[in-house]
């Protein structure tokens, strides 16, 4: 006669054998892979939409009262209109226009105290007009704790914008893009100065 405990062991053995056979003979699911096609890039968000067109004027004002502004004239060349009216360095002004179009949004910041981020009384104001006919004025606050960007407010929306583009624009306040004055010709300068010999010569 087979004992009850022996029957239990036999049943357990059969269950284990069945489970082993099932796990080894079932159809294996295909591996799922996430692939990215060559050349695929993650879309980036920019503060100024390309549909607005190219900048035709850029004005920056600081809380301290400094102002600089460049604008395209009727001949499409950049001119300095603030702090004085003068010819602008075309390369520097064009570089500023390029920075406007590359102001990348790093993050959106909802429900934040504007005083803490320097937007209740903005550190700077940036006004840009575009070939599309539009004009936008935005407030620029302080640098973020990670120093990666600036807090910027457009209407009721506060975002963090890449620091490099903002820094380049703010640099115009301390270094306006004046067209350099031509250097005086040293030969002409010497010619206009009386020689020491003629100055010290005595009448005969």
C-alpha angles and dihedrals in degrees: 000000000000114000121236092243091055090054090052091052091049092050092049091049092051091049092051092048091049092049091049092051092047095050094048098044102041118106111269114231116242116256113254115222129187109220130187118206115238112269094022112141132191109250115249126210119227126199095230117047117234088227089070089069132227122326115265097179136015123196125182124186126184127210087243090063101258115141134186127175135176126186139176114254129215089277089054091247120131118255130189110235100168139076082010135350109258144128112287130225099254095208094050093046092047090049089054090051090052091052090055091058093048098054097131122201111231099180145343118242114203124190099008129154105256092206092060094052096044097252102110086073100015120228090215140004122214121198120185130178122198140207087249088069097251129124128202130189118193134179121236119205134181131314116274120253090255089051090228097118151348129264107246128185124206108181106310095339122097119197138165113245125197111272098222095065094045093047091053091053095045089052088070089070093065096030110034113196097253117171105247115250115242115263113248114254107252091213091056091047092052092047092055093052116083113241118250089237094058091042093055100036115118124220113257 
